[in-house]
Amino acid sequence: MTALVLLVSSIVSILLFILIASAIFSWLLAFGILNMNNQFVATVYSTLQRLTEPMLRPIRKFIPPMGGLDISFIVLILILYFIKDFIQYDLMNMVG
């Protein structure tokens, strides 16, 4: 059971890293620091979008962008942290 908890916790940590990287990448693109004409930048951006969009899309149905500010990233980060804390502390205490 402990191995399963550690596996799920690690997956959530990786998802958090990917989500934060995607947010930072999108900000760098929005401010013109990165150029989408660069093939490497375009590939990384496309990969990050394919990984994060399926997680963000359901949240955007309930919380649309407010004044051009998309807070679905923040909501998903909070949800993932809640899941990680629940798994690490509450579930581990139940197991022993």
C-alpha positions as CSV (number, residue, x, y, z in Angstrom):
1,M,0.0,0.0,0.0
2,T,2.9,2.4,0.8
3,A,4.4,1.8,-2.6
4,L,1.1,2.7,-4.3
5,V,0.8,5.9,-2.2
6,L,4.3,6.9,-3.1
7,L,3.6,6.2,-6.8
8,V,0.5,8.3,-6.8
9,S,2.3,11.1,-4.9
10,S,5.1,11.1,-7.4
11,I,2.7,11.3,-10.4
12,V,1.0,14.2,-8.8
13,S,4.3,15.9,-8.2
14,I,5.2,15.4,-11.9
15,L,1.9,16.8,-13.0
16,L,2.5,19.9,-10.8
17,F,5.9,20.4,-12.4
18,I,4.4,20.1,-15.9
19,L,1.6,22.5,-15.0
20,I,3.9,25.1,-13.6
21,A,6.3,24.8,-16.5
22,S,3.4,25.2,-18.9
23,A,2.2,28.4,-17.1
24,I,5.7,29.9,-17.2
25,F,6.2,28.9,-20.8
26,S,2.9,30.6,-21.8
27,W,3.9,33.8,-19.9
28,L,7.2,33.9,-21.7
29,L,5.4,33.5,-25.0
30,A,2.9,36.2,-24.1
31,F,5.6,38.7,-23.3
32,G,7.5,38.0,-26.4
33,I,10.6,36.5,-24.7
34,L,10.3,33.2,-26.6
35,N,9.7,33.0,-30.3
36,M,7.3,30.4,-31.7
37,N,9.2,30.4,-35.0
38,N,11.9,28.4,-33.3
39,Q,11.2,24.7,-33.9
40,F,12.3,23.6,-30.4
41,V,10.1,26.2,-28.7
42,A,7.1,25.2,-30.8
43,T,7.6,21.6,-30.0
44,V,8.0,22.2,-26.2
45,Y,4.9,24.4,-26.2
46,S,2.8,21.9,-28.2
47,T,3.8,19.1,-25.9
48,L,3.0,21.1,-22.7
49,Q,-0.3,22.1,-24.2
50,R,-1.2,18.5,-25.0
51,L,-0.3,17.4,-21.5
52,T,-2.1,20.2,-19.6
53,E,-5.2,21.0,-21.7
54,P,-7.1,17.8,-20.9
55,M,-6.7,18.6,-17.1
56,L,-7.6,22.3,-17.6
57,R,-10.6,22.0,-19.9
58,P,-13.1,20.7,-17.4
59,I,-12.2,23.5,-14.9
60,R,-12.6,26.2,-17.7
61,K,-16.2,25.0,-18.2
62,F,-17.0,26.0,-14.6
63,I,-14.6,29.0,-14.2
64,P,-14.2,31.0,-17.5
65,P,-11.3,33.5,-17.9
66,M,-12.1,36.6,-15.9
67,G,-10.9,39.8,-17.7
68,G,-8.4,37.9,-19.7
69,L,-7.0,36.2,-16.7
70,D,-7.2,32.4,-16.7
71,I,-7.3,31.1,-13.2
72,S,-7.8,27.5,-14.1
73,F,-4.1,26.9,-13.6
74,I,-4.3,28.1,-10.0
75,V,-7.5,26.0,-9.3
76,L,-5.8,22.9,-10.7
77,I,-2.6,23.5,-8.7
78,L,-4.7,23.8,-5.6
79,I,-6.6,20.6,-6.4
80,L,-3.4,18.7,-7.1
81,Y,-1.8,19.9,-3.8
82,F,-4.9,18.9,-1.9
83,I,-4.8,15.4,-3.5
84,K,-1.1,15.1,-2.7
85,D,-1.5,16.1,0.9
86,F,-4.5,13.8,1.3
87,I,-2.6,10.9,-0.1
88,Q,0.6,11.6,1.8
89,Y,-0.9,12.3,5.3
90,D,-4.4,11.1,5.6
91,L,-4.2,7.9,3.6
92,M,-0.8,7.0,5.2
93,N,-2.3,7.6,8.7
94,M,-5.2,5.2,7.8
95,V,-2.8,2.6,6.7
96,G,-0.6,2.9,9.8
